[in-house]
């Protein structure tokens, strides 16, 4: 997938890039054949048999075709002049393949419909004349901004309108000679449909998890029953409810789509290329579910399940052709792809990730935004939930990919995505939450070693975590978001940027009820815009800002965790916890798309704290497996059981002096020959420095950390060896 980050360009510049590559690497004969096929498409699409003059058309010698100017030296078509020639019908997409054109004159005809976006490929075009085609309608495509050499653009005598989009207006004002209709697109930003709440649902159930998937923007809950059952058939649900949160700025205004338990602000179905919602969302109120076994059954017997046979490739459901190449039709107008389903007979197959994939499409213009009380963003969202059966790593994990399309004529900026969870973890009333900034994970664990209640896990209780495996693309923010040492490389992705919790009820730290509340939470702030701060309940204990709630290690009762909120061992009363992870900021220009993937992981250890230790290991393995493409090839997912993680707490001593003003000494013990890594992190989980990264023989060691050039505050030092880790905090005071 190609994602263009500059909002002045449309995502379909990708089409132009491909076309230019072909132009530069193909022979004149191949270019001429491409020209011929495009001209034949124009002939058939506009009723060429009834043109006033069609002399020479469709013969072998393209030089004799009426209205076609052929450059003998370069052997390419450089101009088309079919003015006043009784052309009817729509301009075909293929016309954009003649990217060497300098003049295109289709004026004074009877053409209808919208201008194809592929005309934006004609980068050498100097003159474009469409005037006096009264039934040409719609908004001029933003892709025309690619026509940097255009000097004459005439479209008076049509019903074509100019986009309000700022970069389009800047571009058209740069064209020397414009003859226009005077019409500006009246895109109503408040436009919403009259859709009912969707009812489609499926169950992800290929491994040790049974998860209810709904197409409302919510997860696992839409009224009873709530289902995120793990182990499957156990009767114990680890999650009560979840929801997708998306928010950002459009033309200076905050827009959001978010909810917690009801009134979700996504509706079934796609938006068209102008951002209009479906007239009837019920047509799209369906979730599709396909497993690898469904495909094997079809290939062995010819019998296909309904969802396999009707897999909606045209709506964006991930599909590959017989050679394994991805089929992505999303650059086509909705009308051209709406009814296109998978062609099984031609060898096309759903791109199943893991062993089971569930896919659905939603939009945020289906109706009013009652939860956030904001205008819609004009986004289309594709959901893809998937899982694999295997060993401990895959069997207790589910993953979710969401692809977001900006169908607005304006860019979405300073945007965040988040995932909310109300994790009951069996019995809802005895839980703690926390975060691990090194893994980018939020987590829930039990406050004691027995989980009671009707859905309780008993003893020992498990732990559950959630983390972004891949966040949205953010390759234009001057930040090394993926921490690989390279800033803003193409396709650089965010990961988890905040883990937060809030408390039931009102007040500045209570339930979000407006778009601003959701947005500030995802930014790592309370509802009043005050940042989360380190210690206590995250507010007023200190003035040290943090994006990672309860980031201390609960296994060692480290400060700051719910096991030790003040550094003195004080615990918070356990209860029903609500929390989220978020990722941002990022931008999404008009017509652009991006995607993100998060995982929900579950682990069971010898006791509640061992469950947390094993959870970290599972999360690390899940991320690593995803990065090597294991969910594309499930056999790559390592099925060996996790080793019992050694306790490294005793291997890492307190630093001295503590607190310190300039430098401090960190002592650690290596029990046997091992590769050791010792790093220092700030309160946001960012690497400050690597103190040790090398193999060590058994023995006692010490290393000095110098903080002369750092600001005062809390820092962490973390040791890793033998696939285990331990973390302690230290305070720099100047």
Residue pairs with C-beta under 8 A, 6 or more apart in sequence:
1 328
1 593
1 595
2 11
2 14
2 17
3 11
3 473
3 491
3 592
3 593
3 594
4 10
4 11
4 13
4 14
4 589
4 592
5 473
5 475
5 476
5 587
5 589
5 592
6 476
6 589
7 167
7 411
7 413
7 587
7 589
7 590
7 592
8 145
8 167
8 170
8 589
9 145
9 146
9 167
9 589
10 117
10 120
10 141
10 142
10 143
10 145
10 146
10 589
10 590
10 591
10 592
11 331
11 589
11 591
11 592
11 593
12 117
12 118
12 120
12 141
12 143
12 331
12 591
13 120
13 143
13 146
14 331
15 96
15 117
15 118
15 120
15 121
15 143
15 331
16 99
16 120
16 121
16 123
16 143
16 146
19 96
19 97
19 99
19 121
20 99
20 123
22 34
23 31
23 99
23 100
26 34
28 74
28 75
28 76
29 75
31 75
31 76
31 100
32 62
32 75
32 76
32 77
34 97
34 98
35 62
35 76
35 77
35 97
35 98
35 100
36 62
37 94
37 97
38 92
38 94
38 95
38 96
38 97
38 98
39 57
39 62
39 65
39 68
39 77
39 80
39 98
40 58
41 92
41 93
41 94
41 95
42 48
42 80
42 91
42 92
42 94
42 95
43 54
43 57
43 58
44 92
45 89
45 90
45 91
45 92
46 87
46 88
46 89
46 90
46 91
46 92
46 109
46 111
47 86
47 87
47 88
47 89
48 54
48 57
48 58
50 86
50 88
51 57
51 82
51 85
51 86
51 87
52 84
52 85
52 86
53 66
53 67
53 85
54 66
55 64
55 65
55 66
56 64
56 65
56 66
57 65
57 66
59 65
62 68
62 70
62 77
63 70
63 72
66 82
66 85
67 80
67 81
67 82
67 85
68 77
68 79
68 80
69 77
69 78
69 79
69 80
69 81
69 103
70 76
70 77
70 78
71 77
71 78
74 100
76 100
77 98
77 100
77 101
78 100
78 101
78 102
78 103
79 101
79 102
79 103
79 104
79 105
80 98
80 101
80 103
80 104
80 105
80 106
81 103
81 105
82 105
82 106
82 109
83 105
83 106
83 107
83 108
83 109
83 129
84 107
84 108
84 109
85 109
86 109
86 110
87 106
87 109
87 110
87 111
88 109
88 110
88 111
88 112
89 111
89 112
89 113
90 111
90 112
90 113
90 114
90 116
91 106
91 111
91 113
91 115
91 116
91 119
92 116
93 116
93 118
93 332
93 336
94 118
95 104
95 116
95 118
95 119
96 116
96 117
96 118
96 119
96 120
96 121
96 122
97 118
97 121
98 122
99 121
99 122
99 123
99 124
100 124
101 122
101 124
101 125
102 124
102 125
102 126
102 127
103 125
103 126
103 127
104 119
104 122
104 125
104 127
104 128
104 129
105 127
105 129
106 129
106 130
106 133
107 129
107 130
107 131
107 132
107 133
107 154
108 131
108 132
108 133
109 132
109 133
110 133
110 135
111 130
111 133
111 135
111 136
112 133
112 135
112 136
112 137
113 135
113 136
113 137
113 138
114 136
114 137
114 138
114 139
114 141
114 333
115 130
115 136
115 138
115 140
115 141
115 144
115 160
116 141
117 141
117 142
117 143
117 273
117 331
118 143
119 125
119 128
119 141
119 143
119 144
119 147
120 141
120 142
120 143
120 144
120 145
120 146
120 147
121 143
121 146
122 128
122 147
123 146
123 147
123 148
123 149
124 149
125 147
125 149
125 150
126 149
126 150
126 151
126 152
127 150
127 151
127 152
127 153
128 147
128 150
128 152
128 153
128 154
129 152
129 154
130 136
130 154
130 155
130 158
130 160
131 154
131 155
131 156
131 157
131 158
131 179
132 156
132 157
132 158
133 157
133 158
134 157
134 158
134 159
135 159
136 155
136 158
136 159
136 160
137 158
137 159
137 160
138 159
138 160
138 161
138 274
139 160
139 161
139 162
139 163
139 185
139 187
139 274
139 409
140 155
140 160
140 161
140 162
140 163
140 168
142 163
142 165
142 167
142 168
142 409
142 590
142 591
143 591
144 150
144 168
144 171
145 167
145 168
145 171
147 171
150 175
151 175
151 176
151 177
152 175
152 176
152 177
153 172
153 175
153 177
153 178
153 179
154 177
154 178
154 179
155 179
155 180
155 181
156 179
156 180
156 181
157 181
158 181
159 181
159 183
160 181
160 183
161 181
161 183
161 184
161 185
161 186
162 168
162 169
162 172
162 180
162 183
162 184
162 185
163 169
163 185
163 187
163 409
164 184
164 185
164 187
164 409
164 410
165 409
165 410
165 590
166 410
172 178
185 409
187 274
187 275
187 409
189 250
189 251
189 375
189 376
189 378
189 408
190 375
190 376
191 275
191 276
191 277
191 365
191 376
192 277
192 365
192 366
192 367
192 368
192 369
192 376
193 267
193 277
193 278
193 279
193 281
193 365
193 366
193 367
194 367
195 267
195 268
195 269
195 277
195 278
195 280
195 281
195 282
195 366
195 367
196 281
196 282
197 216
197 264
197 267
198 214
198 215
198 216
198 267
198 268
198 281
198 285
198 362
199 285
200 214
200 215
200 268
200 285
200 286
200 287
200 360
201 212
201 213
201 214
201 215
201 222
201 287
202 213
202 287
202 288
202 289
202 358
203 210
203 211
203 212
203 213
203 227
204 210
204 211
204 213
204 356
204 358
204 385
204 386
204 387
204 398
205 211
205 232
205 356
206 291
206 354
206 355
206 356
206 387
206 388
206 389
207 232
207 355
207 387
207 388
207 389
207 390
207 394
207 395
207 396
207 397
208 230
208 231
208 232
208 395
208 396
209 228
209 229
209 230
209 232
209 387
209 395
209 396
209 397
209 398
209 602
210 227
210 228
210 229
210 230
210 232
210 233
211 219
211 220
211 227
211 228
211 229
211 385
211 398
212 220
212 221
212 222
212 225
212 226
212 227
212 228
213 219
213 220
213 287
213 358
213 360
213 383
213 385
214 220
214 221
214 222
214 287
215 266
215 268
215 285
215 286
215 287
215 360
215 361
215 362
215 383
216 222
216 264
216 266
216 267
216 362
217 243
217 244
217 257
217 258
217 259
217 264
217 265
217 266
217 362
217 381
218 241
218 242
218 243
218 244
218 259
218 261
218 262
218 264
219 239
219 241
219 242
219 243
219 244
219 400
219 419
220 226
220 227
220 228
220 239
220 240
220 241
220 242
221 227
221 240
221 241
221 242
221 261
222 262
223 262
226 237
226 239
226 240
226 241
227 237
228 237
228 238
228 239
228 240
228 242
228 600
229 235
229 236
229 237
229 238
230 236
230 237
230 238
230 396
230 462
230 602
231 396
235 455
236 426
236 455
236 456
236 457
237 424
237 426
237 455
238 423
238 424
238 425
238 426
238 444
238 462
238 464
238 602
239 421
239 422
239 423
239 424
239 464
239 600
240 422
240 423
240 424
240 428
241 260
241 261
241 420
241 421
241 422
242 419
242 420
242 421
242 422
243 258
243 259
243 260
243 261
243 264
243 419
243 420
244 257
244 258
244 266
244 381
244 402
244 417
244 418
244 419
244 420
245 256
245 257
245 258
245 416
245 417
245 418
245 419
245 420
245 518
245 522
245 580
245 582
246 256
246 257
246 258
246 364
246 377
246 379
246 381
246 404
246 415
246 416
246 417
246 418
247 254
247 255
247 256
247 257
247 258
247 372
247 415
247 416
247 515
247 518
247 519
247 522
248 254
248 255
248 256
248 377
248 412
248 413
248 414
248 415
248 416
248 584
248 585
248 588
249 255
249 412
249 413
249 414
249 415
250 375
250 377
250 378
250 408
250 410
250 411
250 412
250 413
251 410
253 374
253 375
254 374
254 515
254 516
254 519
255 374
255 375
255 376
255 377
255 412
255 515
256 265
256 369
256 372
256 374
256 377
256 515
256 518
256 519
257 265
257 266
257 364
257 369
257 372
257 376
257 377
257 379
258 265
258 371
258 372
258 418
258 420
258 512
258 515
258 518
259 265
259 371
259 372
260 371
260 420
260 422
260 511
260 512
260 578
261 422
263 370
263 371
264 371
265 364
265 369
265 370
265 371
265 372
265 376
266 362
266 363
266 364
266 366
266 381
267 277
267 281
267 362
267 363
267 364
267 365
267 366
267 367
268 278
268 281
268 282
268 284
268 285
268 286
268 360
268 361
268 362
268 366
269 277
269 278
269 281
269 283
269 284
269 285
269 361
269 362
269 363
269 366
270 278
270 284
270 315
270 316
270 334
270 338
270 361
270 363
270 380
271 277
271 334
271 363
271 365
271 378
271 379
271 380
271 405
271 407
272 333
272 334
272 335
272 407
273 333
273 334
273 407
273 591
274 407
275 365
275 378
275 407
275 408
275 409
276 365
277 363
277 365
277 366
278 284
278 363
278 366
281 366
284 315
284 361
286 360
287 358
287 359
287 360
288 307
288 310
288 311
288 312
288 317
288 358
288 359
288 360
289 307
289 356
289 357
289 358
290 305
290 307
290 308
290 311
290 350
290 352
290 356
290 357
291 352
291 355
291 356
291 357
292 352
292 355
292 356
292 634
293 355
294 304
294 305
294 307
294 308
295 308
295 349
295 350
295 352
297 303
297 304
297 305
298 304
298 305
298 308
298 344
304 344
308 342
308 344
308 350
309 341
309 342
309 344
310 341
310 342
311 317
311 319
311 341
311 342
311 350
311 359
312 340
312 341
312 342
312 359
312 361
313 319
313 327
313 329
313 340
313 341
313 342
313 343
313 348
314 329
314 337
314 338
314 339
314 340
314 341
315 337
315 338
315 361
316 328
316 329
316 330
316 361
316 382
316 403
317 342
317 350
317 359
317 382
318 326
318 350
318 351
318 357
318 359
318 384
319 326
319 327
319 342
319 348
319 349
319 350
319 351
320 326
320 327
320 348
320 349
320 351
321 327
321 346
321 347
321 348
322 346
322 347
322 348
326 351
327 348
329 336
329 337
329 340
330 337
330 405
330 593
342 348
342 349
342 350
350 357
350 359
351 357
352 386
353 384
353 386
353 388
353 399
353 401
353 631
353 632
354 386
354 387
354 388
354 389
354 394
354 399
354 631
354 634
355 387
355 388
355 389
355 634
356 386
356 387
356 388
357 384
357 385
357 386
358 383
358 384
358 385
358 386
359 382
359 383
359 384
360 382
360 383
361 380
361 381
361 382
361 383
362 380
362 381
362 382
362 383
363 379
363 380
363 381
363 407
364 376
364 377
364 378
364 379
364 381
365 376
365 378
369 375
369 376
369 515
371 513
372 514
372 515
372 518
373 514
373 515
374 515
377 406
377 408
377 412
378 406
378 407
378 408
379 404
379 405
379 406
379 407
379 408
379 412
380 404
380 405
380 407
381 402
381 403
381 404
381 405
382 402
382 403
382 405
383 400
383 401
383 402
384 400
384 401
384 402
384 403
385 398
385 399
385 400
385 401
386 398
386 399
386 400
386 401
386 631
387 394
387 397
387 398
387 399
388 394
388 397
388 630
388 631
388 634
388 637
389 395
389 634
390 634
390 637
390 639
391 637
391 638
391 639
391 640
391 641
392 603
392 618
392 639
392 641
392 642
393 618
393 621
393 622
393 625
393 637
393 638
393 639
393 642
394 625
394 634
394 637
394 639
396 601
396 602
396 603
396 618
397 599
397 600
397 601
397 602
397 618
397 622
398 599
398 600
399 469
399 597
399 598
399 599
399 600
399 622
399 626
399 631
400 419
400 597
400 598
400 599
400 600
401 595
401 596
401 597
402 417
402 595
402 596
402 597
403 593
403 594
403 595
404 417
404 472
404 588
404 593
404 594
404 595
405 591
405 592
405 593
406 412
406 588
406 589
406 590
406 591
406 592
406 593
407 591
408 590
409 590
410 590
411 587
411 588
411 589
411 590
411 592
412 587
412 588
412 589
413 585
413 587
413 588
414 584
414 585
414 587
415 472
415 584
415 585
415 586
415 587
415 588
416 519
416 522
416 523
416 582
416 583
416 584
416 585
416 586
417 471
417 472
417 522
417 582
417 583
417 584
417 596
418 518
418 521
418 522
418 580
418 581
418 582
418 583
419 466
419 580
419 581
419 582
419 598
420 578
420 579
420 580
421 442
421 444
421 466
421 578
421 579
421 580
422 576
422 577
422 578
423 431
423 433
423 444
423 464
423 577
423 579
424 431
424 455
424 576
425 431
425 444
425 445
425 446
425 451
425 457
425 461
425 462
425 463
425 464
426 446
426 451
426 453
426 455
426 456
426 457
426 461
427 451
427 452
427 453
427 455
427 456
427 457
428 453
428 576
429 453
429 574
429 575
429 576
430 446
430 447
430 448
430 451
430 452
430 574
430 575
431 444
431 445
431 446
431 447
431 574
431 575
431 576
431 577
432 444
432 445
432 446
432 447
432 550
432 554
432 561
432 562
432 563
432 572
432 574
432 577
433 442
433 443
433 444
433 445
433 501
433 549
433 550
433 562
433 577
433 579
434 442
434 443
434 445
434 549
434 550
434 551
434 552
434 554
434 561
434 562
435 441
435 442
435 443
435 499
435 548
435 549
435 550
435 551
436 443
436 465
436 551
436 616
436 619
437 499
437 548
437 551
437 681
437 684
437 685
438 681
438 685
438 718
438 725
438 727
439 465
439 467
439 616
439 619
439 620
439 623
440 467
440 468
440 495
440 496
440 581
440 685
441 465
441 466
441 467
441 496
441 499
441 581
441 601
441 616
441 619
442 465
442 466
442 467
442 496
442 499
442 549
442 579
442 580
442 581
443 463
443 464
443 465
443 466
443 612
443 615
444 463
444 464
444 465
444 577
444 579
445 461
445 463
445 464
445 554
445 608
445 609
445 611
445 612
445 615
446 457
446 461
446 462
446 463
446 608
446 611
447 562
447 571
447 574
447 608
448 574
448 608
449 459
449 460
449 461
449 607
449 608
450 456
450 458
450 459
450 461
451 457
451 458
451 459
451 461
452 458
460 604
460 605
460 606
460 607
460 608
460 610
460 611
461 608
461 611
462 602
462 603
462 604
462 605
462 611
463 602
463 603
463 605
463 608
463 611
463 612
463 614
463 615
464 600
464 601
464 602
464 615
465 600
465 601
465 602
465 615
465 616
465 618
465 619
466 581
466 598
466 599
466 600
466 601
467 495
467 496
467 581
467 598
467 599
467 601
467 619
467 623
468 494
468 495
468 496
468 581
468 583
468 596
468 597
468 598
469 495
469 597
469 598
469 599
469 622
469 623
469 626
469 627
470 493
470 495
470 595
470 596
470 597
470 626
471 481
471 493
471 494
471 495
471 496
471 497
471 583
471 584
471 586
471 596
472 493
472 494
472 583
472 584
472 586
472 588
472 594
472 595
472 596
473 491
473 492
473 493
473 494
473 586
473 594
474 481
474 492
474 493
474 494
474 584
474 585
474 586
474 587
475 488
475 489
475 490
475 491
475 492
476 488
476 587
477 488
477 585
477 586
478 487
478 488
479 487
479 488
480 486
480 487
480 492
481 492
481 493
481 494
481 495
482 492
482 493
482 494
482 495
483 686
483 687
486 492
493 596
494 583
494 584
494 586
494 596
495 583
496 581
496 582
496 583
497 524
497 547
497 582
497 583
497 584
498 522
498 523
498 524
498 547
498 548
498 581
498 582
499 547
499 548
499 549
499 551
499 579
499 580
499 581
499 582
500 521
500 522
500 524
500 532
500 547
500 549
500 579
500 580
500 582
501 538
501 549
501 550
501 577
501 578
501 579
501 580
502 509
502 510
502 511
502 512
502 521
502 578
502 579
503 509
503 510
503 537
503 578
504 510
504 511
504 576
504 578
505 511
507 527
508 526
508 527
508 528
508 530
508 539
509 526
509 527
509 537
509 538
509 539
510 527
511 578
512 518
512 521
512 527
516 527
517 527
520 526
520 527
520 528
520 529
521 527
521 580
521 582
522 580
522 582
522 584
523 582
523 584
524 531
524 532
524 545
524 546
524 547
524 582
525 531
525 532
526 532
526 539
530 539
531 545
531 546
532 538
532 539
532 545
532 546
532 547
532 549
533 539
533 540
533 541
533 542
533 543
533 544
533 545
533 546
534 541
534 542
534 544
534 545
534 546
534 560
534 683
534 714
535 541
535 542
535 544
535 559
535 560
535 565
535 566
535 567
536 542
536 565
536 566
537 565
537 572
538 546
538 549
538 550
541 565
541 566
544 683
544 713
544 714
545 683
546 683
546 684
547 684
547 685
548 683
548 684
548 685
549 579
550 560
550 561
550 562
550 565
551 560
551 561
551 683
551 685
552 558
552 559
552 560
552 561
552 563
552 564
552 727
552 729
553 561
553 726
553 727
554 561
554 562
554 563
554 609
554 612
555 609
555 612
555 613
555 647
555 649
556 649
556 726
557 563
557 564
557 569
558 564
558 727
558 728
558 729
559 565
559 566
559 567
559 729
560 567
560 729
562 571
562 572
562 574
563 569
563 571
564 570
564 571
565 571
565 572
581 598
583 596
586 594
588 594
597 626
599 619
599 622
599 623
599 626
601 615
601 618
601 619
601 622
602 615
602 618
603 611
603 612
603 614
603 615
603 617
603 618
603 642
604 611
604 614
605 611
605 612
605 613
605 614
606 644
610 645
613 645
613 724
614 642
614 645
616 725
617 642
617 645
617 723
618 642
621 638
621 642
625 631
625 636
625 637
625 638
628 636
629 636
630 636
630 637
631 637
643 723
645 723
645 724
646 722
646 724
647 724
647 726
648 719
648 721
648 722
648 724
648 725
648 726
649 726
650 669
651 668
651 669
651 670
651 671
651 719
651 721
651 726
652 666
652 668
652 669
652 717
652 719
652 726
652 727
652 728
653 666
653 667
653 668
653 669
654 728
655 664
655 665
655 666
655 667
655 705
655 717
655 728
655 730
656 664
656 665
656 667
657 664
658 664
658 730
658 731
659 730
659 731
659 732
659 733
660 707
660 730
660 731
660 732
660 733
661 732
661 733
661 734
662 706
662 707
662 708
663 704
663 705
663 706
663 707
663 708
664 704
664 705
664 707
664 730
665 702
665 703
665 704
665 705
666 678
666 691
666 702
666 703
666 704
666 705
666 717
667 700
667 701
667 702
668 676
668 678
668 700
668 701
668 702
668 703
668 719
669 699
669 700
669 701
670 676
670 696
670 697
670 698
670 699
670 701
670 721
671 698
672 698
673 695
673 696
673 697
673 698
674 695
674 696
674 721
674 722
675 694
675 695
675 696
675 721
676 692
676 693
676 694
676 695
676 696
676 719
676 720
676 721
677 690
677 692
677 693
677 719
677 720
677 721
678 690
678 691
678 692
678 693
678 703
678 717
678 718
678 719
678 720
679 687
679 688
679 689
679 690
679 691
679 717
679 718
679 720
680 687
680 688
680 689
680 690
680 691
680 705
680 715
680 716
680 717
680 718
681 687
681 688
681 715
681 716
681 717
681 718
682 688
682 713
682 715
682 716
683 713
683 714
683 715
683 716
688 710
688 715
689 705
691 703
691 705
691 717
692 701
692 703
705 717
705 730
707 715
707 732
710 732
711 732
711 734
712 732
712 733
712 734
713 731
713 732
714 729
714 730
714 731
714 732
715 729
715 730
715 731
715 732
716 727
716 728
716 729
716 730
717 727
717 728
717 730
718 725
718 726
718 727
719 725
719 726
719 727
